[in-house]
Amino acid sequence: MVINIKNKNQFVTGYLRPISALTDAVILKTKDNKLECIANNEQGLIIYASYDLDVQSDLVLNIPNIKKLEKILSFIESDDIDLTYKENSLSYKDKKMRFKYHFLDDNIIQAPKLSVEKIMSLPYDIEFNIDSSKISELAKGAAFVAESEKLYINISEGKIFAEITDRSNSSVDSYSILINDTAEAKDVSFPMHFDIVRLLGATNNIRINVKINTEQGLSTFELKTETSMLKYIVPGLQV
């Protein structure tokens, strides 16, 4: 079966790379002309990633190392490519290069027990947007507060600040920046793992939609393009 990818660079940088920043072994599934993935890491962060892809039948791709697949696809010079799926492997060839990438059998890689429907219907009581430039600022600030792995979303009087610190340790320094000044939300401080900043830094989207459920202690970070969607689910932490 031939799988056509019309924009290889976008597929690699906007879909595979954000997934590979989270974890190595993943399961990709095709359904209703979408390539979908649900994966998690040791910090408990979950990603749902979808990419519009015209395929003839439903597939399950058990990928042992998505970074390896990302790298080999980036070697291809053409941007409109045809990949061949056969006998649990993916292959490609042109006049200059060829490769064959083997998948694992089913039930070796374990995916989170969470459905797409559940992810898309998570309730929230706070919503706002962040520009990607703010993520870059936070990534730079992490060098100043190297002792902390916590990020606090602090909302007060309609302004939202992101703060790197650890309030459980009074000797830890802090770094805080304004990320939104037009929020219509209640005053709250919501701590989460700083790893979300690193993961968002691996994406190439300009704007990020953030939703927080303060009662359940969950937040989501969603990024959309014309062909893909990334949705990170980030659990809250103890202050």
N, C-alpha and C positions, 0 to 999 in steps of 0.2 A: 504494500500500500504506500502511495506517495503522499507525503505531508508537505504542502507548499507554505512557505513563510515569505510573505511579500516584503517585509521590512526586517531583515535579520538584525541590524544594529539595534533597532528599537526592542526587538524580542530579547536580545542578549542583555542590554543595559537596563531596560525598563521592566523586565520580567524575571529572567533567570538570576541576574546579579542580586536583586533584593532578597530573593529566596536563599541564595548561597551565602549571603551575609548572616543569615539566621542559623543555618545548619547545613550539614553535608548530604545525608541520606534522606531522600524525599520520595513521595509518590505523586506523580502527575496523572490526572485522569481527564479524558476527553468526554464531554457530554454537552449536547445541544449546541454544537459548534463553539465550544469554549474549552480551553485547557485550564484545568483547575488544580490547585494544590492547597492542602492544609498541613502546616508543619509547626513545630514548636522547638524551643531550646531549653537549656538547663535552668534558665532564670524564670521559666514559666510563661514567656511571651509567645504568642501564637500569631501566625500569619495566614490569611486567606488571600491567595493570588489567583486571578483569572485573566485569560488572554483570549481574544477572539481568534478562532482558528477554524477554517473550513475543512473538516475531516469527514470521511465517508462512514466511519463506524466508531463505536466507543472503544477506547483503549485504556489500559492501565500500565503505566510506565514506572517500574520500580528502579529508581536511579540511585546507585550506591554513592556517587560523588558528583553532585550537581556543579561544583566548581570546575571539575574536569570537563564536563559537557559544555559549560559556558566558555571555557578557554578554547576548546577545539572549534566551536562554532565561530568564535571571534577571528580565527585564522582565515576563514573563507573571505575572499575579496568581494564577491558578488553580494548584493543586498537582497535580491529576489532568488531564493534557493528552494530546491526540492530535496527533501530528505526521504529516504526509503525505509519503511518499517517492515521487518521480516524476521521471523523466528526469534522474537524477543531481543531484537537489536535494531539499532538505527545506523544507517550508512549514508555516505555522501561521496560523490566523485565529480570532478570537473577536469579540465585540461591540465590543471596545475597541482591538484591535491586530491586525496581521497582518505576516508577514515571509516572505521566501523566501531560503534560503541555498544557494549553489551549491557543489558539490564539484568537485575536480579529476579529470581522467582517470587511469586506471591507469598505473603505472610512472613517475610524476613524483616522488612522495614515496618515499624509500627507508627501509625499516624494518630494524632489526637482524636479521641472519641467525641467529635463535635461536627454537626452537620452544617452545610452551607446555609440552610434555612434558619438555623438557630443563630448563626453568626450575623446574618443580615437583619434579624429581628430583635437584636439586643436593645433594651430600652435605655434611655438616658435622660438626665435632667439639666445638663449643661452642654452647650455646643458653641464652638468658636473656630476660627481659622488661624493658621500660622503660615507665614511665608518661609520658604526654605532658607532664606538668608539668616533667619533667627536660629535655625538648626546649626548652621555653620558657626554662629557666634557662641552657641552653647558648647559645641565641640571644642572650640578654642579655649573656653573658660574651664573646661575639664582639667586642663594642665595646671590650673591654679588651685583646684580643689581635688587633688589626686587621691585623697584619703576617703572620698565618698563615692558610693555607687547608687546614690539616691537623687532623684529629681523631684522637686516639689512644684506643683502648679498652684500658685497662690492667687486667689481672686479677692479683690477688695475694691469697693466703690466703682465697679464697672471696668476696672483695669486688671489685666492678667499678667503676672510675672512668672517666669520660670527660674527656679533657684536650685543651684547645686550645693548641697550641704548634707549634714547628718545631724538632726536635732536630738538624736539619742546620745550624741557625744559632743559635749560643750567645747571641746578643744579643736573641733573640725572647722576650718574656714568656710566661707560662703561666697558665692558668685551668683548674681541675679540680674536678669534683663527683662525689659518690658516686651511681651510678645503679642499683646492685643489690648487696645484701649477703647474698644467699643462694645464690650461684652455686656449682655443683659443676663446676668447670672447672680446667684446668691454668693455671699462671701464664704469662702471655703479654702482649705489648704489640703491638697490631694497629693500624697507621696507615691512615687512609682520607681521602678528600676531605671537607672540612667542608660541602660543598654538600648532603650528605644531611640535615643539620640544618635547612637552609632548606626543603628539600622536605617533610620530615616536619612542619614548621610549617604547611604549607599544607593539612594533613589535619585531620579533626575526630574522630579516634579517640582513645580514652582509653589503650589499652594497645598496645604494639608488641612483636612477637616478633622477636628477633634471633638469627640463626644465623651462625656463622663457620667457614669452612674454612681453617685456618691453613696447610695444605699447599699448596693451590691459590691462596691469597691472595685469597679472595672472601668477601664477607659479604652476607646478605640481611636486609631489614627488612620484615616482613609485618604488614598491618593487615586485619582482617576485620570485616564487619558482616553482618546477615542477608541483604543483597542484593548486597554488593560485596566485592571483595578487591583490595588493592594489595600488590604485592611488588616491592621495590626491590633490585636487584643492584648491589653497590658493590665495585669492585676495590680491593685493597690498594695502598698506596703504599710507596715507599722511605722508610726512617726519616729 
